């Protein structure tokens, strides 16, 4: 009987040891899991902050792009105005050259007509401002 009781005690002790070992393993596993969860949460916070910085950077880039687009449109308009002014100036120069030529040839009728055309253009009439190339074109194309 004694050996039978000893076996029971040994079995109880070994099952108690197994329970303690399992409990220790579970505790260690839970601690590892807890650390992993904490690390993942910290990583998520870091990723979230990075995404926020990216969104802010994208907003800044978008704003700068809009500013550049506005500036480009403004420069395009200024270029167009300069081109129109240049065309009008070229027309005036052509008229002046024809006036000088008419005077050199003593063609006073042509001189008078060209001078009036030049004055009309210099007064800044609406028709001339809308289409500067049309002013005096007939005189330039058909010099009499």
Buried (B, 14 or more C-beta within 10 A) or exposed (E): EEEEEEEEEEEEEEEEEEEEEEEEEEEEEEEEEEEEEEEEEEEEEEEEEEEEEEEEEEEEEEEEEEEEEEEEEEEEEEEEEEEBEEBBEEBBEBBEEBBEBBBEEEBEEBBEBBBEBBEBBEEEEEEBEEEBEEBBEEBBEEEE
